[in-house]
Amino acid sequence: DYAAKLTGLNAVTMAGMAWAPNPPVNVQIRGAVRPSTTLKWDALDAEQNPQLAGYKIYWRLTDSNQWEKSVFVPAGTTEHTLENVVIDNYLFGVASVSKEGFESPVVFPGAAGSFGE
């Protein structure tokens, strides 16, 4: 019974990842010595990602292990500023979102979060 449930969960999780658009590429962050934080990324290729609806920007306190807040921005957007969100207090990431609501893995700004791209 446990193995069957685990197999089902794995199948659903993998399907969701397969149906999601590619992860964002070249995610960058700015905001040092400012009261707001700006995230920027490269636009995904529309031919390779026809299901792309937009991107979801996530942030959480540095001592939290769960994403606490997010904002959705539509496809075509490649930069977004989080007003009154200080860069030093949070961790940030960006995910691609399909028209059906499936999300790519969250990409952290910089080389460490780039999935080797």
C-alpha positions as CSV (number, residue, x, y, z in Angstrom):
1,D,0.0,0.0,0.0
2,Y,2.8,2.4,0.9
3,A,4.8,1.6,-2.2
4,A,1.8,2.1,-4.4
5,K,1.0,5.5,-2.9
6,L,4.7,6.5,-3.2
7,T,4.8,5.4,-6.9
8,G,1.6,7.4,-7.6
9,L,3.0,10.5,-5.9
10,N,6.2,10.2,-7.9
11,A,4.3,9.8,-11.2
12,V,2.2,12.9,-10.5
13,T,5.2,14.9,-9.5
14,M,7.2,13.9,-12.6
15,A,4.2,14.6,-14.8
16,G,3.8,18.1,-13.4
17,M,7.5,18.8,-14.0
18,A,7.2,17.5,-17.6
19,W,4.3,19.7,-18.3
20,A,6.0,22.8,-16.9
21,P,7.8,25.3,-19.1
22,N,11.6,25.4,-19.0
23,P,13.1,27.1,-15.9
24,P,14.0,30.8,-16.2
25,V,17.6,31.5,-17.5
26,N,20.2,34.0,-16.3
27,V,18.3,35.1,-13.2
28,Q,19.9,38.2,-11.7
29,I,19.2,40.3,-8.7
30,R,19.8,44.0,-7.7
31,G,19.0,46.0,-4.7
32,A,22.0,46.6,-2.5
33,V,21.6,49.7,-0.4
34,R,18.1,50.2,-1.7
35,P,14.7,49.8,-0.1
36,S,13.5,47.6,-2.9
37,T,14.8,44.5,-4.8
38,T,14.8,43.9,-8.6
39,L,14.9,40.5,-10.3
40,K,15.8,40.1,-13.9
41,W,15.9,37.1,-16.2
42,D,16.1,36.2,-19.9
43,A,12.9,35.6,-21.8
44,L,12.2,32.0,-22.7
45,D,11.9,31.0,-26.3
46,A,8.2,31.1,-27.2
47,E,8.6,28.2,-29.8
48,Q,10.1,25.9,-27.2
49,N,7.7,27.0,-24.5
50,P,4.3,27.7,-26.1
51,Q,2.5,26.9,-22.9
52,L,4.3,29.7,-21.0
53,A,1.8,32.0,-19.2
54,G,4.4,33.9,-17.1
55,Y,6.7,33.8,-14.2
56,K,6.3,33.6,-10.4
57,I,8.7,35.4,-8.2
58,Y,9.1,33.9,-4.8
59,W,10.7,35.3,-1.7
60,R,11.2,34.1,1.9
61,L,13.0,35.2,5.0
62,T,16.6,34.0,5.2
63,D,15.8,31.7,8.1
64,S,12.7,30.1,6.5
65,N,12.7,26.8,4.6
66,Q,9.4,27.5,2.8
67,W,8.5,30.1,0.2
68,E,6.4,32.7,2.0
69,K,5.4,35.2,-0.6
70,S,5.1,35.3,-4.4
71,V,3.9,37.5,-7.2
72,F,2.9,36.4,-10.8
73,V,4.1,38.4,-13.8
74,P,2.9,37.7,-17.3
75,A,4.9,36.2,-20.2
76,G,7.0,38.9,-21.9
77,T,8.0,40.4,-18.5
78,T,11.8,40.0,-17.9
79,E,12.2,42.3,-14.9
80,H,10.2,43.0,-11.8
81,T,10.9,45.2,-8.7
82,L,9.6,44.2,-5.3
83,E,8.9,47.6,-3.6
84,N,9.9,47.8,0.1
85,V,11.4,44.3,0.1
86,V,15.0,44.7,1.3
87,I,17.5,42.3,-0.4
88,D,19.3,41.5,2.8
89,N,16.3,40.1,4.6
90,Y,15.1,37.5,2.0
91,L,16.0,34.8,-0.4
92,F,14.6,35.1,-3.9
93,G,13.8,32.8,-6.8
94,V,11.9,32.8,-10.1
95,A,9.8,30.0,-11.7
96,S,8.2,29.7,-15.1
97,V,4.4,29.0,-15.0
98,S,2.4,27.3,-17.8
99,K,-1.1,28.3,-18.8
100,E,-2.4,25.2,-16.9
101,G,-0.6,26.3,-13.7
102,F,2.4,23.9,-13.8
103,E,5.6,25.5,-12.5
104,S,9.3,24.8,-13.3
105,P,11.7,24.4,-10.4
106,V,12.5,27.8,-8.8
107,V,15.8,29.3,-10.0
108,F,17.9,31.3,-7.5
109,P,19.8,34.4,-8.9
110,G,23.4,33.8,-9.9
111,A,25.4,30.8,-11.1
112,A,24.6,28.6,-8.1
113,G,20.9,28.5,-9.0
114,S,21.2,28.2,-12.8
115,F,20.8,24.4,-13.3
116,G,24.1,24.5,-15.2
117,E,22.9,26.8,-18.0
